[in-house]
Every structure is written in C-alpha cells, then in structure tokens.
C-alpha cells in the first residue's frame, strides 16, 4: 500500500461517493471526467482495494469505500481549515470564517447579524452552513457553531447566549377561520403541524402534552423551515421560535401558558482559534446579536398583558 497518496485522489473519491458517477463528480469538482476516473483508479491501486462497482444507476460504493468515507471527510475538513487559515494571514480582520447553525437560526436569525459583521469588516468572507446536523468543531468542519446544547469537549470555547423560547403559533387568518384554542384539549379540533420523526430534544418536552403525538399531526415534516413555512401559510398550528412572531405581525402565539420550550443556546469554537482575528470578530458578533435576539420581549408576556387588559 502506498503511503504518499495525494489529497486530490481522496477529493475525487468523495466526489464520486456523493454524486454516484464520474460525470457528477467532475461537475461538482470543476475538473474533467477522465481526470476523476484516473484519480479513483490511482487511489484503488494505491490502497489495493476496489472502491466502487458499476450498476445500472451508476457507481455504487463498496464496503471499503463506506469505511473510508469518514476519514476522507476528516481530511477534507482539515484541508478546508488550512485554506481558511491561509487566507486570513495579514493585518486586520480578513479571510474566511465558516459558521454553522440550525436551519431556522441560519436562515431566520443570523443574516442581519452577518450583514452587520460584513459592514464592519469588508475583508472578511463568511461561509454559512445551515444544517440541523451538529458540525464537528474538533475536526474543523466549521470554525464557529451555534448550538442548542452545551458543548462538553474541553477543547472548545463556549459562550452561553441564553434561552431561546419556542411555543405554539398560528397565522392570524387561520385563527380567524378556525378559532383560537384556549385549552390543550382543544388542539384536537385543529390542523396541527409537527414532525414525522420527533427529534430527541423535543421528546421530553412534548411527552406531557396529551394528544400531541405523531398520529395527531395533520401535516408532518422533519424540516424546521418547512414547518415554519406551513405556519406562515396559514396551514395550521405549529411550534416555532417566539422571536420569529413579533408583536403586530401575522403570527399569533397560542396557549402560551400551557406550552413553552426553552432551548439553551451557545456559541462555540475551537480554543486554537481564540487568537484568530477573523474568528474572534465573528464570534463576538454572533454572541452580541444572538443575545439581543434571545432577550427580546417574549410574545407570551405581551399576550398575557393583553388578556389582563381585556379582563
């Protein structure tokens, strides 16, 4: 087995693994199809194993290829981190910083924060990864991550933002058509938006809610963004972040006293990046912006005040 295998061979290997064909990998990587083919063949020869088998649907990975995938992805993350570090050399805040956050936070919360960051530091480039998969900071899949759980690894620097509150919400037009439930039991008469497969963080919170099970959901999707879009479209009642339903908007909070889920939120990065100007500037901007978002006056408080005033 060769010991001096070039990274470009593993890069093409990952491309074929993800796209399922030489042509797809070539388009993804911006190189020619014959080059990808030569890279895969050279890697197979160097390792002494077969990585793919041909089928009617394309190239299928062998068990060996699947076993190598995680290691190759670790190399990919390291190579990307090296590239980001190299571009940041010089005075001032410059270069590339890679930020990871959940779908909803990445799409709904971070854009204005990152826009402000770029205004202050125009030489800084930001890669935003919106995914509910937890990026591995130790493997440098991202430089900074916004997480809803406290990181346990000692090598990570973490700053607590506070609790981001979630609650039941519905579009005002939906409530005008179907009425506003006043008790949890009344949810059974409504169109409920929920998960197909309930995520771990929500299982404990909804276990005590009678009737809030998968079978009761009229609309099911594991995408948080799709759930939010359905709520905004007036399709029914669902769970979303309280900060995304400001007073006077089209979304109304429902049953605020009966259901509230608070997610502790953290901004984290590897301790080795603490001295990096680009990462420090991005880290501080995320902490400041997310603290403002988490500390915004909750809709539940406003609803209770309105109820008290009407009484």
SERO-4910 file (N, C-alpha, C, O; in steps of 0.05 Angstrom, whole numbers):
BEGIN
 pado doro    nc1    nc2    nc3   cac1   cac2   cac3    cc1    cc2    cc3    oc1    oc2    oc3
  Unk    A     17    -24      0      0      0      0     18     25      0     36     27     16
  Unk    A     11     44    -18     27     69    -19     22     86      5      0     85     16
  Unk    A     42    101     13     40    118     37     39    148     31     35    164     48
  Unk    A     43    155      6     45    183     -2     22    190    -22     27    202    -43
  Unk    A     -2    182    -15    -25    186    -32    -33    216    -30    -37    226     -9
  Unk    A    -36    229    -53    -43    257    -54    -72    262    -46    -90    245    -51
  Unk    A    -78    285    -35   -105    292    -26   -124    293    -49   -148    287    -46
  Unk    A   -115    301    -73   -133    304    -96   -146    277   -103   -168    277   -113
  Unk    A   -133    255    -97   -146    229   -102   -169    224    -83   -190    215    -92
  Unk    A   -166    231    -58   -187    228    -39   -210    248    -45   -233    242    -41
  Unk    A   -203    271    -55   -223    291    -62   -241    281    -85   -265    284    -84
  Unk    A   -229    268   -105   -245    257   -127   -261    233   -116   -284    229   -125
  Unk    A   -249    217    -98   -264    195    -86   -289    204    -72   -310    192    -75
  Unk    A   -287    226    -57   -310    236    -43   -331    247    -63   -355    244    -59
  Unk    A   -321    259    -85   -339    269   -105   -356    247   -117   -380    250   -121
  Unk    A   -344    225   -124   -358    202   -136   -377    190   -115   -399    182   -121
  Unk    A   -367    188    -90   -384    177    -69   -409    193    -65   -431    182    -60
  Unk    A   -407    219    -67   -431    237    -63   -449    239    -87   -473    241    -84
  Unk    A   -437    238   -111   -453    242   -135   -461    216   -149   -481    216   -164
  Unk    A   -447    194   -143   -454    169   -154   -445    164   -183   -453    144   -195
  Unk    A   -429    182   -194   -419    179   -221   -394    196   -225   -389    215   -210
  Unk    A   -379    188   -245   -355    204   -252   -362    231   -263   -350    251   -256
  Unk    A   -383    232   -280   -391    257   -291   -402    277   -270   -396    300   -271
  Unk    A   -417    266   -251   -428    283   -230   -406    294   -213   -406    317   -205
  Unk    A   -386    277   -206   -364    285   -190   -347    307   -205   -338    326   -193
  Unk    A   -344    303   -231   -329    322   -247   -342    350   -246   -329    370   -243
  Unk    A   -368    350   -249   -383    376   -248   -380    388   -221   -376    413   -218
  Unk    A   -383    372   -200   -381    382   -172   -354    394   -166   -351    415   -153
  Unk    A   -333    381   -177   -305    389   -170   -293    409   -190   -273    421   -185
  Unk    A   -307    412   -213   -296    431   -233   -272    420   -248   -255    436   -256
  Unk    A   -271    394   -252   -249    381   -267   -262    363   -288   -286    360   -289
  Unk    A   -246    351   -305   -257    334   -326   -263    306   -316   -252    297   -296
  Unk    A   -282    293   -330   -289    265   -323   -266    246   -324   -263    229   -306
  Unk    A   -249    247   -345   -226    228   -346   -208    232   -322   -196    213   -313
  Unk    A   -205    257   -313   -187    263   -290   -198    249   -265   -183    237   -250
  Unk    A   -224    251   -261   -237    238   -238   -232    208   -240   -225    195   -220
  Unk    A   -236    197   -264   -232    168   -267   -204    159   -261   -200    139   -248
  Unk    A   -184    175   -270   -156    169   -265   -151    170   -235   -136    154   -224
  Unk    A   -162    190   -221   -158    193   -193   -168    169   -177   -155    159   -159
  Unk    A   -192    161   -184   -205    138   -170   -189    113   -175   -183     97   -157
  Unk    A   -181    109   -200   -165     85   -207   -138     85   -192   -129     64   -183
  Unk    A   -125    108   -191   -100    111   -177   -103    106   -147    -86     93   -135
  Unk    A   -125    115   -136   -129    110   -107   -134     81   -102   -124     70    -82
  Unk    A   -150     68   -119   -155     39   -115   -129     23   -117   -124      5   -102
  Unk    A   -112     31   -136    -86     17   -140    -68     22   -116    -55      4   -106
  Unk    A    -67     47   -106    -50     53    -83    -59     39    -57    -43     31    -41
  Unk    A    -86     37    -54    -96     24    -30    -98     -7    -33    -99    -21    -13
  Unk    A    -98    -16    -58   -101    -45    -62   -129    -55    -58   -132    -79    -50
  Unk    A   -149    -38    -62   -177    -47    -57   -195    -35    -79   -187    -16    -93
  Unk    A   -218    -47    -82   -238    -36   -101   -256    -18    -85   -266    -25    -64
  Unk    A   -261      6    -96   -277     26    -81   -306     28    -92   -324     36    -78
  Unk    A   -310     22   -118   -336     24   -130   -342      1   -148   -323    -11   -160
  Unk    A   -367     -6   -151   -376    -26   -170   -396    -12   -188   -412      5   -180
  Unk    A   -396    -20   -214   -415     -8   -233   -442    -21   -231   -445    -45   -227
  Unk    A   -463     -4   -235   -490    -14   -235   -506      2   -256   -495     21   -268
  Unk    A   -531     -5   -260   -547     10   -280   -553     38   -271   -558     56   -287
  Unk    A   -551     43   -245   -557     70   -234   -532     87   -230   -533    110   -222
  Unk    A   -508     75   -235   -484     90   -231   -463     74   -217   -462     49   -218
  Unk    A   -445     87   -202   -424     74   -187   -433     71   -158   -440     90   -144
  Unk    A   -432     46   -149   -440     40   -121   -415     36   -104   -397     22   -112
  Unk    A   -414     49    -80   -391     45    -63   -390     18    -51   -410      6    -43
  Unk    A   -366      7    -48   -362    -19    -35   -361    -14     -5   -362      9      4
  Unk    A   -361    -35     11   -359    -32     40   -334    -18     48   -334     -3     68
  Unk    A   -313    -23     33   -287    -10     39   -290     20     35   -281     36     52
  Unk    A   -303     28     14   -307     57      8   -323     70     30   -316     93     39
  Unk    A   -344     57     39   -360     68     61   -344     70     87   -348     89    103
  Unk    A   -327     51     91   -310     52    115   -290     75    114   -282     86    135
  Unk    A   -281     82     90   -261    103     86   -274    131     86   -260    151     89
  Unk    A   -300    132     83   -313    158     78   -308    178    101   -301    201     96
  Unk    A   -312    169    126   -308    187    149   -280    198    150   -276    222    157
  Unk    A   -260    181    144   -232    190    145   -226    210    123   -212    230    127
  Unk    A   -237    205     99   -233    223     77   -247    250     83   -236    271     76
  Unk    A   -270    250     95   -284    274    102   -269    290    123   -269    315    123
  Unk    A   -255    276    141   -238    289    161   -215    304    147   -208    326    154
  Unk    A   -203    291    126   -182    303    111   -193    328     96   -180    349     95
  Unk    A   -217    326     85   -230    348     71   -234    372     90   -228    394     82
  Unk    A   -243    367    114   -247    388    134   -221    401    141   -219    426    144
  Unk    A   -200    385    145   -174    396    151   -163    413    129   -152    434    134
  Unk    A   -166    403    104   -156    418     81   -171    445     79   -158    466     73
  Unk    A   -197    445     84   -212    470     83   -204    489    105   -202    513    101
  Unk    A   -199    478    129   -190    495    151   -163    507    145   -158    530    152
  Unk    A   -145    492    133   -118    502    125   -121    525    105   -108    546    107
  Unk    A   -140    522     87   -144    542     66   -155    568     79   -147    590     72
  Unk    A   -174    565     98   -186    588    112   -165    602    128   -164    627    128
  Unk    A   -148    587    142   -126    599    158   -106    614    140    -97    635    148
  Unk    A   -100    603    117    -80    615     99    -91    642     88    -76    661     86
  Unk    A   -117    643     82   -128    668     71   -131    690     91   -135    713     84
  Unk    A   -128    683    117   -132    703    138   -106    716    147   -106    733    165
  Unk    A    -84    708    134    -58    720    142    -57    749    134    -67    757    113
  Unk    A    -44    765    151    -42    793    147    -55    809    169    -66    797    188
  Unk    A    -53    835    168    -64    851    189    -94    855    186   -105    854    164
  Unk    A   -108    858    209   -136    863    209   -153    838    207   -142    816    205
  Unk    A   -179    842    206   -198    820    204   -203    814    175   -215    830    161
  Unk    A   -192    792    166   -194    785    138   -194    754    135   -189    740    154
  Unk    A   -201    745    111   -201    716    106   -229    705    107   -248    719    104
  Unk    A   -230    679    112   -256    664    111   -261    652    138   -244    640    151
  Unk    A   -286    655    147   -295    642    172   -320    626    166   -338    636    152
  Unk    A   -321    601    175   -343    583    169   -361    580    194   -351    572    215
  Unk    A   -386    587    191   -405    587    214   -427    567    209   -438    566    187
  Unk    A   -432    551    229   -453    530    228   -476    537    247   -471    545    270
  Unk    A   -500    533    238   -524    537    255   -547    520    245   -546    510    223
  Unk    A   -567    517    262   -591    502    254   -604    516    230   -599    539    224
  Unk    A   -622    501    217   -636    512    194   -650    539    200   -646    558    185
  Unk    A   -666    539    221   -681    563    227   -664    586    236   -667    608    226
  Unk    A   -644    580    253   -627    602    262   -610    612    239   -606    637    236
  Unk    A   -600    594    222   -584    602    200   -599    619    179   -587    638    168
  Unk    A   -624    613    175   -640    627    154   -655    651    166   -656    672    152
  Unk    A   -665    649    190   -683    670    201   -669    689    220   -678    712    222
  Unk    A   -648    681    233   -636    697    254   -609    709    247   -604    733    252
  Unk    A   -592    693    235   -564    702    230   -560    722    208   -541    738    210
  Unk    A   -576    722    186   -570    740    164   -565    769    172   -545    781    163
  Unk    A   -582    782    188   -576    810    195   -551    813    212   -537    833    211
  Unk    A   -546    793    229   -521    794    245   -497    792    227   -477    807    231
  Unk    A   -497    774    208   -475    771    190   -472    795    171   -450    803    163
  Unk    A   -495    807    164   -494    831    147   -479    854    162   -463    868    150
  Unk    A   -485    857    188   -472    877    204   -442    871    207   -425    889    207
  Unk    A   -436    845    210   -408    837    213   -392    844    187   -370    854    189
  Unk    A   -404    839    164   -391    846    139   -388    876    135   -368    885    123
  Unk    A   -407    891    145   -405    921    142   -381    930    158   -366    949    150
  Unk    A   -376    919    181   -354    927    198   -327    916    188   -306    929    192
  Unk    A   -328    893    176   -303    880    167   -307    871    138   -311    847    133
  Unk    A   -305    889    118   -310    882     90   -290    862     78   -295    850     58
  Unk    A   -266    859     91   -247    839     81   -252    811     91   -238    792     84
  Unk    A   -273    808    107   -280    782    118   -301    768    100   -320    781     92
  Unk    A   -296    743     94   -315    727     79   -327    706     98   -313    694    115
  Unk    A   -353    702     96   -368    684    114   -380    661     99   -394    666     79
  Unk    A   -375    637    108   -389    613     97   -409    604    118   -402    597    140
  Unk    A   -435    606    111   -456    599    129   -467    571    122   -476    567    100
  Unk    A   -465    553    142   -475    526    138   -501    523    155   -499    522    179
  Unk    A   -524    522    141   -549    518    155   -557    489    155   -565    478    134
  Unk    A   -553    476    177   -559    447    179   -566    440    208   -556    452    227
  Unk    A   -584    421    211   -591    411    237   -571    389    246   -573    380    269
  Unk    A   -553    381    229   -532    363    237   -511    378    252   -502    399    243
  Unk    A   -502    368    274   -482    382    291   -455    380    277   -443    358    276
  Unk    A   -444    402    269   -418    402    256   -396    397    277   -398    407    299
  Unk    A   -376    382    269   -354    374    287   -333    396    287   -317    398    268
  Unk    A   -331    412    309   -312    433    310   -284    422    314   -264    435    306
  Unk    A   -281    399    327   -255    387    332   -243    378    306   -218    379    302
  Unk    A   -259    370    287   -250    362    260   -250    386    241   -244    382    217
  Unk    A   -256    409    251   -256    434    236   -276    434    212   -271    446    191
  Unk    A   -299    421    216   -320    423    196   -331    451    195   -341    460    174
  Unk    A   -328    465    217   -335    493    218   -317    507    238   -305    494    255
  Unk    A   -314    533    235   -298    548    255   -314    555    280   -304    553    302
  Unk    A   -339    563    275   -357    571    297   -384    558    293   -393    555    271
  Unk    A   -396    550    315   -422    537    314   -441    549    334   -433    555    357
  Unk    A   -466    552    326   -488    560    344   -502    534    351   -513    521    334
  Unk    A   -502    527    377   -513    502    385   -535    505    407   -534    524    422
  Unk    A   -554    487    407   -575    487    426   -570    468    450   -587    463    466
  Unk    A   -545    459    452   -536    442    475   -509    452    483   -493    462    466
  Unk    A   -503    450    508   -477    459    518   -455    439    509   -458    415    514
  Unk    A   -434    449    496   -413    431    487   -397    420    511   -393    433    531
  Unk    A   -389    395    509   -376    381    531   -346    378    526   -331    372    545
  Unk    A   -337    382    501   -308    379    496   -292    401    508   -299    425    505
  Unk    A   -271    394    522   -254    414    536   -239    432    516   -232    454    523
  Unk    A   -235    423    491   -220    439    472   -237    461    460   -226    477    444
  Unk    A   -263    463    467   -280    483    455   -284    507    474   -287    504    498
  Unk    A   -284    531    462   -291    555    477   -321    559    473   -330    559    450
  Unk    A   -336    563    494   -365    566    492   -375    590    507   -365    596    529
  Unk    A   -394    604    496   -407    627    508   -437    623    509   -449    619    487
  Unk    A   -449    623    532   -477    619    535   -492    644    526   -486    667    534
  Unk    A   -512    640    508   -527    662    498   -552    668    515   -559    691    520
  Unk    A   -563    646    525   -589    648    540   -608    627    529   -599    610    514
  Unk    A   -633    630    535   -653    611    526   -669    622    504   -680    644    506
  Unk    A   -671    608    482   -689    615    460   -715    600    464   -715    575    465
  Unk    A   -737    615    466   -762    602    473   -778    594    448   -779    609    428
  Unk    A   -791    571    449   -808    561    428   -836    559    440   -840    554    463
  Unk    A   -856    562    423   -884    559    431   -902    554    408   -894    555    385
  Unk    A   -927    548    413   -947    544    392   -954    570    379   -957    591    392
  Unk    A   -955    570    352   -962    594    337   -980    586    313   -981    564    304
  Unk    A   -995    606    304  -1012    603    281  -1015    630    267  -1012    651    280
  Unk    A  -1021    629    241  -1026    653    226  -1053    665    236  -1071    650    242
  Unk    A  -1055    691    237  -1079    704    246  -1103    697    228  -1126    695    238
  Unk    A  -1099    692    202  -1121    684    185  -1131    656    192  -1155    651    191
  Unk    A  -1112    638    199  -1121    611    207  -1138    613    232  -1160    600    233
  Unk    A  -1130    629    251  -1145    632    276  -1172    645    271  -1191    639    285
  Unk    A  -1173    664    252  -1198    676    246  -1218    656    234  -1242    658    238
  Unk    A  -1207    637    218  -1225    617    205  -1233    595    225  -1256    586    224
  Unk    A  -1215    587    242  -1219    563    258  -1222    568    288  -1227    550    304
  Unk    A  -1217    593    297  -1219    599    325  -1192    594    339  -1175    579    330
  Unk    A  -1189    606    362  -1165    604    378  -1169    584    401  -1187    589    418
  Unk    A  -1154    563    403  -1157    544    425  -1150    557    452  -1130    572    453
  Unk    A  -1165    551    472  -1160    563    499  -1149    542    518  -1138    549    539
  Unk    A  -1151    517    510  -1140    495    527  -1126    475    509  -1132    473    485
  Unk    A  -1108    460    520  -1093    440    504  -1112    420    491  -1107    411    469
  Unk    A  -1133    413    505  -1152    393    494  -1164    402    468  -1173    385    452
  Unk    A  -1166    428    464  -1179    438    441  -1162    436    416  -1171    440    393
  Unk    A  -1136    430    419  -1119    426    396  -1128    403    378  -1123    403    354
  Unk    A  -1142    384    390  -1152    361    375  -1170    369    352  -1173    354    332
  Unk    A  -1182    392    354  -1200    401    333  -1187    419    312  -1200    431    296
  Unk    A  -1160    420    313  -1146    438    295  -1127    422    278  -1121    399    282
  Unk    A  -1117    436    257  -1096    425    240  -1069    430    253  -1061    453    256
  Unk    A  -1056    408    261  -1031    411    276  -1007    404    258  -1008    384    243
  Unk    A   -987    421    259   -963    417    243   -941    406    261   -935    418    282
  Unk    A   -929    383    253   -909    371    271   -889    355    256   -888    355    231
  Unk    A   -873    340    271   -851    324    259   -861    297    249   -881    287    259
  Unk    A   -847    287    230   -851    259    222   -837    241    242   -848    221    252
  Unk    A   -811    248    248   -796    234    268   -788    255    289   -771    273    283
  Unk    A   -798    253    313   -794    273    333   -764    274    341   -753    253    348
  Unk    A   -751    297    341   -723    299    348   -719    295    378   -738    299    394
  Unk    A   -695    287    386   -690    280    414   -695    303    433   -706    298    454
  Unk    A   -688    328    425   -690    350    444   -720    356    450   -725    368    471
  Unk    A   -738    348    433   -767    354    437   -783    332    450   -805    337    459
  Unk    A   -771    308    452   -787    286    462   -796    290    490   -820    285    497
  Unk    A   -778    298    508   -785    302    536   -806    325    539   -823    323    556
  Unk    A   -803    346    523   -820    369    526   -849    363    518   -867    373    530
  Unk    A   -853    347    497   -880    342    487   -892    317    498   -915    311    494
  Unk    A   -876    301    513   -886    277    524   -910    282    543   -929    265    544
  Unk    A   -910    305    556   -931    311    575   -956    324    561   -976    328    575
  Unk    A   -954    330    536   -976    343    522   -994    321    510   -988    309    490
  Unk    A  -1016    317    523  -1035    297    514  -1046    304    487  -1056    327    482
  Unk    A  -1046    285    468  -1056    290    442  -1036    302    422  -1043    305    399
  Unk    A  -1012    308    432   -992    320    414   -972    298    406   -948    299    412
  Unk    A   -983    278    392   -966    256    382   -967    256    352   -983    270    339
  Unk    A   -950    240    340   -947    239    311   -974    235    297   -980    247    277
  Unk    A   -990    216    308  -1015    210    295  -1035    233    294  -1053    234    278
  Unk    A  -1030    253    312  -1048    276    313  -1040    298    294  -1055    317    290
  Unk    A  -1017    296    282  -1007    317    264  -1020    314    237  -1019    294    224
  Unk    A  -1033    336    228  -1045    336    201  -1024    340    180  -1028    331    157
  Unk    A  -1003    354    187   -981    360    168   -955    352    182   -949    362    204
  Unk    A   -939    334    169   -915    324    182   -891    330    164   -891    325    140
  Unk    A   -870    341    176   -844    345    162   -822    347    183   -826    360    204
  Unk    A   -799    336    177   -776    338    195   -760    363    190   -740    368    204
  Unk    A   -768    379    171   -754    404    165   -766    427    182   -790    433    179
  Unk    A   -750    439    198   -760    462    214   -768    485    197   -788    499    203
  Unk    A   -754    489    174   -761    511    156   -788    506    143   -804    524    139
  Unk    A   -793    480    136   -818    474    123   -841    477    143   -862    487    136
  Unk    A   -837    470    168   -857    475    189   -863    504    192   -887    512    193
  Unk    A   -842    521    192   -846    549    195   -861    560    171   -879    578    174
  Unk    A   -855    551    147   -868    560    123   -898    552    123   -915    568    115
  Unk    A   -904    529    133   -932    520    135   -947    537    155   -970    544    151
  Unk    A   -935    544    178   -948    561    197   -954    588    185   -975    599    187
  Unk    A   -934    599    171   -937    626    158   -958    625    135   -970    646    129
  Unk    A   -962    602    123   -981    599    102  -1010    596    112  -1029    594     96
  Unk    A  -1013    594    139  -1039    590    150  -1050    562    149  -1074    557    149
  Unk    A  -1031    543    148  -1039    514    145  -1048    502    172  -1061    482    172
  Unk    A  -1041    515    194  -1048    503    220  -1032    515    243  -1019    536    240
  Unk    A  -1032    501    265  -1018    509    289   -992    492    292   -993    468    289
  Unk    A   -970    505    297   -944    491    299   -926    505    319   -933    526    331
  Unk    A   -903    494    322   -883    504    342   -862    520    326   -851    510    307
  Unk    A   -857    544    336   -835    560    324   -823    578    346   -835    581    368
  Unk    A   -801    590    340   -787    607    360   -804    632    364   -814    644    346
  Unk    A   -807    639    390   -823    662    397   -812    688    384   -828    705    377
  Unk    A   -786    690    381   -774    714    369   -782    718    340   -778    740    329
  Unk    A   -792    697    327   -800    699    299   -829    708    296   -839    710    273
  Unk    A   -842    714    318   -870    723    317   -872    749    333   -884    749    354
  Unk    A   -861    771    323   -861    796    337   -889    807    340   -907    801    324
  Unk    A   -893    824    360   -920    837    364   -929    852    339   -913    866    326
  Unk    A   -954    849    332   -965    863    309   -961    849    283   -970    858    262
  Unk    A   -947    826    283   -942    810    259   -966    792    253   -986    793    266
  Unk    A   -963    776    232   -985    758    224   -986    733    240  -1007    719    241
  Unk    A   -965    726    255   -965    702    271   -974    709    299   -966    730    310
  Unk    A   -991    692    311  -1001    696    338   -993    672    355   -994    649    346
  Unk    A   -985    677    379   -978    656    397  -1003    644    409  -1022    658    415
  Unk    A  -1004    617    412  -1027    603    421  -1019    587    446   -998    575    447
  Unk    A  -1036    588    467  -1032    573    491  -1005    578    504   -990    559    509
  Unk    A   -997    603    508   -970    608    518   -965    597    546   -943    589    553
  Unk    A   -986    596    563   -982    585    590   -981    555    590   -969    543    609
  Unk    A   -993    542    571   -995    513    571   -970    500    559   -963    478    566
  Unk    A   -956    515    541   -932    503    528   -911    524    523   -916    544    510
  Unk    A   -887    518    533   -864    535    528   -839    517    530   -835    503    550
  Unk    A   -823    517    509   -799    501    508   -775    520    505   -774    535    485
  Unk    A   -757    520    524   -734    538    524   -709    522    518   -701    504    532
  Unk    A   -695    531    496   -671    517    488   -647    534    495   -643    557    485
  Unk    A   -630    524    513   -605    538    520   -587    539    495   -583    519    482
  Unk    A   -577    563    489   -563    567    464   -534    576    470   -529    592    489
  Unk    A   -515    565    455   -487    571    459   -473    577    432   -481    566    411
  Unk    A   -454    595    433   -436    600    410   -409    587    418   -398    593    439
  Unk    A   -399    570    400   -375    555    407   -355    556    384   -362    560    361
  Unk    A   -329    553    392   -308    550    372   -284    535    385   -283    533    410
  Unk    A   -266    526    369   -243    511    379   -224    532    393   -221    554    383
  Unk    A   -213    523    416   -196    541    431   -171    551    415   -161    572    421
  Unk    A   -162    535    395   -139    543    379   -146    568    362   -127    581    352
  Unk    A   -171    574    358   -179    597    341   -184    622    358   -191    643    347
  Unk    A   -180    620    384   -185    643    401   -169    668    393   -179    690    394
  Unk    A   -144    664    384   -127    686    376   -130    695    347   -117    714    339
  Unk    A   -148    682    332   -152    689    304   -170    713    302   -192    713    312
  Unk    A   -160    735    290   -177    759    288   -204    754    274   -224    765    282
  Unk    A   -203    738    252   -228    733    237   -248    718    254   -272    725    254
  Unk    A   -239    698    269   -257    682    285   -266    697    310   -289    695    318
  Unk    A   -248    713    322   -255    729    345   -277    749    338   -296    753    353
  Unk    A   -273    763    315   -293    783    307   -320    770    301   -341    780    310
  Unk    A   -320    747    288   -345    733    282   -358    723    307   -382    725    311
  Unk    A   -342    711    325   -352    700    350   -366    722    366   -388    718    376
  Unk    A   -353    745    369   -364    767    385   -390    778    373   -408    784    387
  Unk    A   -390    780    346   -414    790    332   -438    771    336   -460    780    340
  Unk    A   -432    745    335   -454    725    338   -464    726    367   -488    725    372
  Unk    A   -446    728    386   -455    729    414   -472    753    419   -494    751    431
  Unk    A   -463    776    410   -478    801    414   -506    800    401   -526    806    413
  Unk    A   -506    792    375   -531    791    361   -551    771    372   -575    777    374
  Unk    A   -541    747    378   -559    726    389   -569    733    417   -591    726    424
  Unk    A   -553    747    433   -562    755    459   -585    775    457   -604    773    472
  Unk    A   -583    793    438   -606    812    433   -630    796    424   -653    802    434
  Unk    A   -627    777    407   -650    761    397   -662    745    420   -687    745    423
  Unk    A   -646    732    436   -657    716    458   -669    733    480   -688    723    493
  Unk    A   -660    757    483   -670    774    505   -695    791    497   -706    805    513
  Unk    A   -703    789    471   -726    804    462   -750    797    478   -753    774    487
  Unk    A   -768    816    483   -791    812    500   -808    790    488   -818    792    465
  Unk    A   -813    768    503   -828    746    492   -857    752    486   -870    768    500
  Unk    A   -867    740    465   -895    744    457   -914    736    479   -936    747    482
  Unk    A   -907    716    495   -924    706    516   -930    728    536   -953    731    546
  Unk    A   -910    745    543   -914    767    561   -934    787    550   -951    797    565
  Unk    A   -932    792    524   -950    811    512   -978    800    511   -997    815    516
  Unk    A   -981    774    505  -1008    762    504  -1021    763    531  -1045    768    534
  Unk    A  -1005    757    553  -1016    757    579  -1025    785    587  -1045    789    600
  Unk    A  -1009    805    579  -1016    833    585  -1042    841    570  -1059    854    582
  Unk    A  -1045    832    545  -1070    838    531  -1094    825    543  -1116    837    545
  Unk    A  -1090    800    552  -1112    785    565  -1121    799    591  -1144    802    596
  Unk    A  -1101    807    607  -1107    821    632  -1122    847    627  -1140    854    642
  Unk    A  -1113    862    606  -1126    887    599  -1155    883    591  -1172    899    597
  Unk    A  -1159    862    575  -1187    857    566  -1206    849    588  -1230    853    587
  Unk    A  -1193    836    609  -1210    827    631  -1216    851    650  -1230    847    670
***
